[in-house]
Amino acid sequence: MIKPSHYDDDGYVIRWWRTIIPSNSLAALYGIAADCAERRIFGPDVAIDIEALDETNTRIDIASIVRRFRANGNFGLVALVGVQTNQYPRALDLARPLREAGIAVAIGGFHVSGCLSMLDNDAVDLAACRELGVAMFAGEAEEGRLDRVFHDAAAGKMAPVYNFMKDLPGMEGAPVPFLPIANLGRAWGNSTSFDAGRGCPYQCSFCTIINVQGRKSRYRTADDVEKLVRLNWAQGVSKFFITDDNFARNKEWESIFDRLILLRERDGIPIGLMIQVDTLCHKIDGFVEKSKRAGVTRVFIGLENINPDNLVTANKRQNKITEYRKMLLAWKAQGIITLAGYIFGFPSDTAETIRRDIEIIKRELPLDGLEFFNLTPLPGSEDHQTLWRKGVPMDPDLNKYDLEHVCTAHPKMSKAEWEGIYREAWSLYYSPEHMETLLRRAAATGVRMGSLIRVLVTFATSVSLEGVHPIQYGVFRLKHPSERRPGLKCESALLFWPRFVAESIYKVGAAVSLNLKLLWVARRIERDPNAKSYMDQALTPVRDDDEATLDLLTKTTGAGAALAHLKKIDKLTHPGGVKVAAE
């Protein structure tokens, strides 16, 4: 099983000595395959040998794989796992020599599944799979579906397409995601990831999840989650990223949290969690408080934008800017690091409005980390389907569909302006002055400054030093001259290696220097006797006059309408005229 990486702007595979987050797709498929092996699906005399490779932290030696298969009469299968659109070109480049050697290859993940769900069978380069003889797997592999693929591969009769998109399986009692410690040891901090649920009830037009995993949410049970925690704790792993797009809407959230609390407080397993939630999660009774007890140390929030007009454009009507501050302050009260995603490229965006909005966020929202993304018409999303049907030009290079590159035209910004403000945004938010402010807020709210510094160094350097988004970042970039994209000139080793060494020294030096500077700032703050009483506009509790004093609620084009709607609801729900503070 291979989880492909993708190419950087110079055409080299993005690979690291250590990655930040292990692949949940790889863990999920490994868990299902391990269950096939345990059940002896080929009979008692045939064992299944499984090897998982994540190309973001492992060099894929195709020649070695070919030799191993030839030594066994090509009996077996190479599965390209969890392939996203930006990884699809690299996946095909890995598949090509394997197919030339007569090895069975299958490909699955969001690109294939999204295309088959929203487009026709030949759209977005799917024909390349047919030409190579690569089997396409759309959907999810539980409930015996991987058994079928394994049997077909063993018989040498792989189907061109395995399409399960209209029959999404339940998750209760299914094999749990798992990777051996040999794989997890290649990730920073021996952490892993799992999905407690799949599917989402919302209808964001830029999202592929709703069209691949469905709008009906499905869940693992608390017993399932305890099982995977214990499996991982047995190999010394207790840090988890729950990959649910919105764990707050998982109907089993409370039973899962209660079980995790029990494992932490009764059994002493030092569980640490990162979760993803929506902007209304604080309204769920006890959710934020139980998150803390369950071990949540970081929370990622789909903020997306602070302009209500842009949120409506994206069908993200569930995001209410009037709730942003109250929600973030609820997390701050628990000493939990708050991270958020922010999207550029909505129709009303300009470079100036983006700069304005970043400054508003810095002043008025108690966010620790902000991740910027370009609005991208990902295959499998409603946005892509609409443009595809209308014949609107989109970048033909799928390698660029990584949420960092501009892939289609904008009504108000040129491509150069859009790309420029994306790069500029990182330096605007992660300025030395603002990072010191973030550390002061951390000291005042009980956030561990050491953990926050690691976040800040990652987010402040990933784009400037490596030209990749933090979600693709790792520790010490690795390259090899042979791992350059086909069609690009293979560089001489005499030129490649000296430049690589020089670049590596500079990048490591810059990252270490920033880390030391922030540690010095943190030490200075800790010595300040007034550190815990620090207060600024972002940390100020929600007040009745926020609607008149905060730029968040007055400067953006849709803020007035959002406040008017809130007042209308107040009037209907409080006919006596009791005023509700703008939240």
N, C-alpha and C positions, 0 to 999 in steps of 0.2 A: 504494500500500500504506500503510495507516494502522494504527499501533499505538495503540489508544485508551488514555486515562488513565481515572481515575474521579473521583467527586465527594468533596469533603471534607465535614465535618459541617455546614458552612454552605451546602452545595449548589454550591460553585464547583469547576470543573475544577482538578485538581492539576497545575500546570505550573510549570516553573522556567527560569531563564536558562541554567543548566547542570545536567544530571543527573549522577548518580554512576556508573551502569552502563548502557551501551547495551543495547538489547533483542536477545537472541540469536534470538528468533523472527523479528524483522524482518530480521536479518542472514541467517538461514537461508533465508527466503522470497525475499529479494532475490537471494541467490546462485543459487537454482533458477530464478528468473525471468530473471536475466542469462544463464543457460545456455540457456533457451528462445530468448532474443533472438539469442544467438550462433549457435544452430543454425537460425535462420530458420524457425521451425515453421510460418509462414504462407506460406512460399515466398520466393524471392530478392528479390521486389519489395516486401515488407511488413516494415518495421522495427517493433520493439516499444520504446516509450518507457516507462521505468520511473521512478517517483518514490516514494521512501520517506519517510514522515512519522511521527515519534514524538511523540504529543501531549503527552508529559510535558515536552518541551522545544521544542515548535513549536505555534503557534496554528493550528488547522485552520480555514481560510476556506472554508466550504461554498459560499458564493455564488460565489467564484472558481472552485471546482472545477466547479460546475454550468455556468458560462459556458464554461469550456474544453471540457467534453463537448458542450455544445450546438453549439459552433463546429465540432465534428467529427461531427455527427449522432449523438451519444451512443454512438459506437463506442468500446468499451473496457470497463473493469471497475474498480470500487473494491473492494479486498480489505481487510477488517478482520482484522488479523493477530494471532495469539497472544492472543486475548481470554480473560482469566481471568474467574472468576465475578464478582468485584467490579467488573470493567470492562464487563460485559455490558449493564447499563442504559445506560451512556454510549455503548456501541457502537450500541445500538438508536436512541438519540437522534441519532447521526451518520447512521445509515442512513435514517432516516425522510424527511428532505428530499431525499436523493439518489434514493430510490425514487419520491417524488412527482414528481421531475423526469424519471423514466423511465430512470435510470442503473442498469446492472446492478451488484448488490452481492453479495458473498460474505462469509461470516464463518467463521473457524476458530479453533482454540485449545483450551485445556484445558476451558473450560465446555461447549462444544458436544460435544467428543469425550468428555468424562467422562460427561455426561448420556446420550448415545447408547450408551455402553459399559455403564453401570450401571443405567439407568432406562428408562422407555418414551419414545416419540418426542415426547410432548407435555409431559414433566415439566419443571419449573423454568423455565417461561416460554418454552420452545422454540416454542410455538405462535405467539408474536409474530413469529418469523422467517417463518413460513409466511404469516401475515396481511400482512406487508409485502412478501412476495415476495423475501426475502433467502435466497440459497442457503446451506445449511449444509455445511461441509466438516469431516468427522471423520477424524482420522488424520494421516498424514504425506504430504508432497507430492512426494517423490522418485519415481524410476522412471516418469516420464512422466505423473504424475497431474495436475500443474499444466498440462501441455500440453492435457489434455482440458478442464479448466476454461476455459482461454483460448479454445480452439476453440468451446466452447459459448457463451461470452460474445460472441465475434465474430459467431456465427450468430444471436444473440438467443434462444437456446434453453437457458438455464440450468436444470439439474435442481434440484428442491427440496432434495435431499440427495445429497452425495457421501460415502459411508460406506466407509472403508478400514480400519476398526478391526480387522478380522480378518485383515488382510494387511499386516503392518508391513514396510517395505522394509529392505534392507541399507544400510549406510552407506559401505562400502568403495568408493572411487572416485566417490562422489556429489558433486555441486557443493558446494563448501565455503561456509560462512557468510561474508558479506562486506557491508560498507557503505562507500560512498564517504566520503572525508574530510570532505565538506560535512556529512554526518550525524554523523560521529564528533566533529567539532569542537564539537558542541553538548553533548558529555559532558565532564566535568571530567577533565583530564589526557590527552586523546586516547587513550582506551583502548577496547577492544572485547571481545566475548565470542564463544565458540563452544562447541559440544557435541562432545566427543571420543567420546562414547558415549551411548546411550539405553537405558532400561529398568533395572530393579533386581530382584535376586533376593529381596529381603526382603519382608515382608508387613505393614508398619506400617498399622494400620487407619485412620489419619488421612490417609494419603497418596493422592494422585490419580495420581502418576506410574506406579505399577504397573498401573493400570487404563487408562491412556491410552497409555503407551509400552511396556507389557508387562513381564513378569517375566523374559523372556529378554533378556539384554544384547546390544546390537549396537554396533559400534565403527567409527571411522575408523582408517585406517592411519597410520603415521608419515609416509608420503609425502603423504597428505592434509593432515596437520597442518603439515608443512613448506611445502606450497603456500600455505596460508592465512596462515602467518607471513610468507612472502616477499611475498605480495600486499599485506599490511598494512604491512610494513616499507618497501615501495616508496612508500607515502604517509606515511611517518614515524610509524607506529604500531607499538609493540612491547610494549604492556601488554595482557594478556589475562585475562579471567575465564573459566575452564573451567567450564561450567555443569552438568556431569555431577553428578547428585545424590550420587554416591559414586565419585569417580575412582579410589579405591583398589581398587575391584572391577572396574575396566576391565582386561580381560585383556591389553590392549595398552599398559598404563601404562608398562612398562619400555622398550619400543621407542620409544614417544613421548617419554619423558624422555631416552632416549639421543640421539634426534635433536635435541631441544631443546638438550641439552648441547653437541652438536656445533655447532649454529648459534650458540650463545653463545660457546663457547671457541675455535672455529676461524674462524667468519665474523664474529665481533664484533657480532652483533645483540644489543642489550641487553634481552633478553626479561625481563619481569616477569610473574609469574603469581599468581593467586589460585585455589585449588582447594577443593573440598568433599570431605570424607572421613568415614569412620565411626570409632568409638572403638577399633577393633581394628587400625587401619592400621599401627601401630608394630610389629606382629608379622610383617608382610611384610618379608622380608629385603631390606634396602637401600632400602626405599621412602622413608623419611624423609630419608636422606642424599642420595639422588638428587633428591628434591624440591628441596633446597637448590641443588644444582648446576644443575638445570634452570631455576632462576629463581624458584621459589616464595618469595614474601615474606609472604603471608598464607594461612592455612588456616582454613576454616570447618568446624566439627565438629558433627555432629548429636547433641549431648549429650542434649537433650530434657528430662531430669530426673535427679535423684540418688536418687530413691526407686524401688527395684526393683519394688515393687508397681505403681506407675504405669506403668513400662516394660512389664510383663507385660500390663497392661490394654490398652495400645496395640499389642500384638503386636511390640514392639521388643525381642525377647529377645536380639538380638545385642549390645545395650549392656550391658556388665558394669561396675558401679561400681567393682569391685575392680581394674579396668584404667585407670580415668580418670587417676590421678596419673602412672602410668608413661608413658602415652601422651602426656600434655601435657608432661612433663619431656623426652621425646624431641624434641618440636618445639622446646622452649625451648633445648635443647642446640645447635640449629642457628640460633638467633637469629631464628626465624620468629614473626610475630605470630599469636597463637591467638585465634580468635573461635568462639563457640558459640551455638547456638540453645537456648532453654529454654522449655518449654511449660507454661502454667497452665491449670487447669480439669479435671485428671483427677479421678475420683470421690473420692479420699481427700484432695484438696487443701482447705485452708482458708487464710484470710488469714494466720493465725499460722504454719502449717507453711511457707507460702511465704516469709514473713519469715525464719524459722529457716533454711531451706535456702539463701537468698541469703547470709546471714551465714556459713554453712559454706563455701560456694563462695568467698567473698571471702578467708577465712582459709586454706583448705586446697587449693585448686586453682589452679595457675599459669595462669589464663586472663587474657587481656588485655581482650577485649571479650565482653560477654554480650548477646545479643538476645532479648527476651522476646516470646512469641507466645501468643495465646489459642487453646485447643483449639477448632477450628472444623470443623463438619461440612460440608466442601467437597463440592459435587456432583461425583461421580466417585470419591469415597472410599467405603470400606466403612462408615465411621461414618455418613455421610449416607444411604447406601442402607438401613442398618438402621433409622435413625430414620424415614425416608420410608415404608418398608414398614409400620412400626408406627403410623404416623400421629402421631408425637410432634411437637408444635409447634416450628417453627423460624422465625426471623425471615424474613418474606416479602421484605424489601428486600435484594436481592442485592448492592447497593452496599456493604453492611456486611460481606460475606464476604472481608475483607482481613486476617484473623488479628489484628486489633486490637480489633474490636468483639465483644461477647458476642452470640451468635446462637441459643443454646438454654439451657435451664434446667440448673442444677447441683444435686446432691443436698445439698450442705452450705453453699453460698454463695448469697446473693441476687444478682440482677443488679448491684445497686449495689455490693455488697461485691466482687464479681469485677472489675468495672470499676475500682473504687477501688484494689485491690491491684495491678492491671496498671499503672496510672499511677504508683503509689507505688514500684513495683519499680525503675523507671529511676532515681529519685533515691536509692534505697537503694544500688544498685550503683555509680552514678556520683556518689558523694559526693566533695567535695574531698579528704577524707582518703584515700579508697580510690584516687582517680586519682593522688595522689602516690605511694601504694604501688605502683601499676602502673608508674609511671615509674621508681621505684627498681629494681623487678624487671627492667625493660627495660635499664637501665644495667648491671645485674649479668650479664645473659644475652646481651648483644650485639644486642638489638633496637634498631633505629633509632628514637630518641625522636621525631624529627620526624614520621615516619610514624604512630607510635602516637598522637601528639597530634591528628593529623587524624581518626583513628578516634574518639578520645575526645570531641572537640568535636562530631562528627556524632551519636554515640550519646547524648551527654548533653543535646543541645538539640533533637533532632528531635521528640520527643513533647511536651516542655515548651513549646517555642516555636511549633511548627507543628501539633501534634496528629497527626502522621503517623509511621509506623514508619521507621527508618533506611533500609530497602530502598526506600522511596518518596521519600527525601529528595533535595534538590538544593541548588544555590547560588542564592540570591535568588528567592523565590517571586514568580511572576507571576500576576496575575488580570485579568479583564476583566468588566465588568458583564453583557455579553452571554453569558458562559459560565456562567450559573447554571442549575441543573437545572430542566427544565420542571415547572411546577406550583408553583414558588416565586416569590415576588414579585420582579420586576426592580427593583433599587434605583436611586434617583436618583443621577445622576453627581455631583451637588453633595454628597451624603452619602458615596458610595462612595470617590471618589478621595482626599479629605482623610484619611479613616480608613485607607485603604490605605497612603498615604505615611507616616502616623504609626506604623502597625503595622510597616512595613518598617524605619523608622529604629530602632525599639526592638529588633526581632529581630536586625538586623545588628549593632547595638551590643552586644547580649547575647552573640552568638556571637563577635565580635571580642574582647570583654572576657575571655571564658573562654579563648580561644586565647592571649591575651597572658599571662594568669595561669599557664597551663600551661607556656608557654615560659619564664617566669621561674622556675618550679619546676624545670624541666628544666635550666636554666642553673645553678641552685644545686646540683643533684645532680651535674652534670658537674664542678663545682669541688670536690666532696667527694673527698678522696684515698682514702676507703674505699668509694667507690661500687661498684666492681667486686666487692667482697667482701660486699656486702649479702646477708643471708640471713633468710628468715622461714619459717613453717611450710609454705607452699605450695611453696617452692623446695627444701625439705629432701628429699634422696633417699629413695626408698621403703625402708622398714625392716621388719624382722620383727615389730615391736610395733605397726605401724600399726593393726591390727585392734582393738587395745585402747585406743589413744590418740586416734585420729581420730574426730571427730564424724561425718564422712562415712560411716564404717563402723559407727557405733554408734547414732546418733540417729534415723535414718529407719526406718520400720516394717518394710521388707523387707531391711534390711542384714544382720540376723542370718541369715536364710535364704540370702542370697547368699554369706556367709562359710562357712556350713555346707556349701553346695554346693562351694565352692572346696576346703575341707578334704577332702571326700569324693573329689574328683578327685585331690588330692595323694596321698591314701592309696592310691588305685588305681594311680596312675602312679609312685609312689615307695614301694613296699611295705616298703623298709628303714627307713621312718620319717623320711626327710629332710624337714624342714619347708621349705615354699616360702613366701616372704614374700607377704603380701597386697599385690597390685599395684593 
